[in-house]
Amino acid sequence: MTRVAITGASGRMGRQLIAAVLDYSGLSFTTAIVRAGNPLIGADAGNLIGRSAIGVKLTENLIAAVDEFDILIDFTLPESCLQTMETCVQNGKSMVIGTTGFSEEQKNLIQQAAEQIPVCFAPNMSVGVNLCLKLLDITARIVGKDSDIEIIEAHHRHKLDAPSGTALRMGEVVAAALGRNLDDVAVYGREGNTAERDRKTIGFATIRAGDIVGDHTVLFASEGERIEITHKASSRMTFAKGAARAADWMSAKDKGLYDMQQVLGLDS
């Protein structure tokens, strides 16, 4: 049985991950990592999510716990995730990374780490979102060149990066299907006299409000009709379940960089 560690275990996403891993057949939750100084250090992870005690105590010491897990799931922040990744590389531990907001330089570091350990890295672990990515590729190839393409995303007021990693990934998928580079065609804001829209561009609109878990819509608008592909998450559990599924899938993998499209068999 694959033994799983979770970083940021006391946070909103961390608690969902704990529940998802506990409920997933084939996975054993063994390690809960929190920031140094967290007042919950020493608490039982089961009690943390409103269940009976499971004998897994929250700890700040990842290095001391490296012999207790096989794969680590990280949904924290880029800087802390990269520090955790160094420990995993040094100790031959696999990783599932759902953290977003990485710079290109930081993404290169993940690529380098994957040359030594198995890493599943995806901006969104939701099964539904990854199915949408497949649909976006198909749609863009069929109608993309004749459409104005806009990506609208909404998240809770606490989210730090914008546009979301999922929105950017959607843009990358659409751009690649059209033979374009997202860096060359992305438009991240409009104000004032913007002149007529260039059909080759891909627009992004970002909303931050309330407790929205995550809404994404990609709009293909042409003369006389429009196609909208939308995914709405009502609970963080959808991301947690996807991460648990990825951890189980990764248990049989050698070093390399993987994503949720491969986990779900959508990459063919």
N, C-alpha and C positions, 0 to 999 in steps of 0.2 A: 504494500500500500504506500502510495506517495505521501511523504510528510511535507506539510505546507507551513511556511511562515508568512505572516502578514505585517507589513510596516504601516505606521499610522493607525494602529489597531483601535485606538479610542475615538477616532474621528467619525464623522457621518458615514463616509464610504467604508472605513475600516470595519465598523460594526456590521455593515451589510455583508462585507466579504467574509467575516467570521461565520455568520449564519449560513452563507452559501456553501462554504467549504465544509462546515459541520454536516450539512444536509446532503452532500454529494458523495455518492457511493464510489469508493476507490481512492478517496482522499482522507488523510488524517491531519487534523489541525493540531500543530504541536508548539507553535511559537508566535507570540504576540509582541511586536516591537512598538514602542512609543518614544517620543522625544525625551531627552534628558530633563529631569525635573518635573515631569508630568505627575500631578498629584494622585493619579490612578495607578502608579507603579505598585505592583504587588497584589492588585485586585485580580480576581478570577475572571477570565475572559467570558466564561459562560454567564456569570452573574451580570457582566457588563451589557449583555444583549437581552437580559431578562429571562435567562434560562437557569437551570441548575448548574452548580459548579462542575467544571470539567477538568480541573487540575492544571490548567494552563494559566500561568500568572503573567501579567503585563510586565515587561522588562525594557530597560533602556539599552541593555548591553547585547548588541547583535553578535559581536565577535565571540562572546562567551557562549552563545547559543548555536554556533554554526554546525555543531555535530547533531543538532536536534531536528534538522529539516533537510529536505532534498531540493525544494523549489521555493522561491520567495515571490510573493505578489506585492507589487508596489503601486499605489495610487496616491502618491504624496505630492511633492514639488520637485522640479527638475534638479535643483542643487542637492537636496537630500537623497533623491533617487540615485544620482550618480555616485554619491558616497557609498550608498548601500551596494551599488553595482561593483565597486572596487572590491568590497569584502567578498561578494559572491564569486568574482573572478579569481581572487586569491585562494578561495577555498573550493572551487569547482562546483558551485551551486547554480542551478538553473534559475531563470527569472521570467516572470510575466509582468510586463510594464504597461500600465494603463494611465500613467502620468502624462499630462499634456503640457504644452508651453515651452518645449525644448527649442533652442536655437539650432541652426544648421551645424554649428561646431559641436554642440552637445549630441546631436543625432549621430554625428560621425564617431563620437566616443562610444555610443551604443553599438554601432556597426563594428568597431574594433573589439569590443567586449565579446560580441557574438562570434568572433573568430576563435574564441577560447571556451565559451560556454553556450548552452542553448538559451536563446532569448526570444520570447514572443512579445513583440512590440506593436501596439495598435492604439490609435487615438480613441477608439471606442470599442468596447468588448461586447456590446449588445449584439445578439444574433440578428435582430431586426434591422439594425443599422447596417450590418455587414451584408445582409441581403439587399438592402437599398443600394449599397455601393455597386453590387452586381447589376442591378436594374439601371443605375445611372450610366454605367459603361455601355449597356445595350442601347439605351435611349439616346445617348449622345452620338453614337455611331449612326443611328438611323435619322434623327431629326436635328442634331446639334448644329450643323452648318447653316441651317435655315432658321435658327432660333436665337432670340435674345435670352441669355442664361443668367439667372440671378439666384443667389443662395442666401436664405434668410434663416438666422439661428437665434434662439432665445434661451437664456440660462438664468439661474438665481443670482441675486445681487452680490453674492460672495465670490463668484468666479473671477479669477484674476486675468486670465489670458483671453484675448479677443483678436480676430474671430476664434471660435473654439477649434480645438484640434480636429474634431469631427467635420466641421464645416470646411476647413482647409483640405482635409483628406478627400471630401466630396469634390472640391474644386480640382484637386490633383487628378482624380479619376476621370472627371469630365474633360479636362484639358488634355490628358494623355490620349483619350479616345479620339480626340479631334486633331491629334498631332501637334498640340501646342504646349508651351511651357507656362505653367501657372504664374511664375514670377513675371513673365512678360505681359500677361493679359489680365491679371487681377486688378479690380478697382475696389478699394476698401472704404471709400466714402465719397459722397457727392454733396456739393453745396454751391449755391450761386448759379451762374450761367455756365452749365456744363457742356453746352453744344450738343449736337446730335449724337446719339449713342453709337459707338463702334460695335458692330455685331460680333466681332472677334473677342471682345472683352467678356470677363466673367465677374459679375458684381457680387459684393458681399454686404449684407446688412446685419448689424448686431444689436440685440436687445438684452439688457440686464435688468431684471426686475423680480422682486418678491422671492418666492421659493420654487420657481420653475426648474424642474429637474433637467430637462433638455428637449427642445423642439428644433427640428431641422426640416427645411423645405427647399427643394431645388426646383426652380421654375424654368421651363422651356416655353417661351412665348414666341409664336410666329403669327403670320397674317391669318386671322380667322379661327385660330384655336390655340390652346395652351395645355401643356402637360405639367402636372405638379406631382412630385414624388416627395412624400412627407413621412417623417418618423417622429412620434411623440413618446417620450418616456415619462411615465407617471411615478416611477419608483427607481431608486438607485439599485434595487435588487436585480434589475435586468442586466446591469453592467457587472454586478458581482457574480451572477450565475454564469455569464459568459467567461469571466476570468477563471472561475472554477473549472469550467469545461476546457479552457485552454491549458490549465495546469495539469489536468488529467491527460490531455493529448500530448503535452510536452514530455511526459514522464518517459516516453520511449524514444525521444529524439536525441541525436548527437548535437554537437556544437553547430551553431548557425543562427541566422536571423529569420524568424518566422512572423506571420501575422494572422489575424483572425480569418482572413479569406482562406488560408491554408487549413486552419483548424476546422473550418466548416466545410471544406472540400469545394469551395467556390472559385478556386484559382485556376481551374482548367478552362 
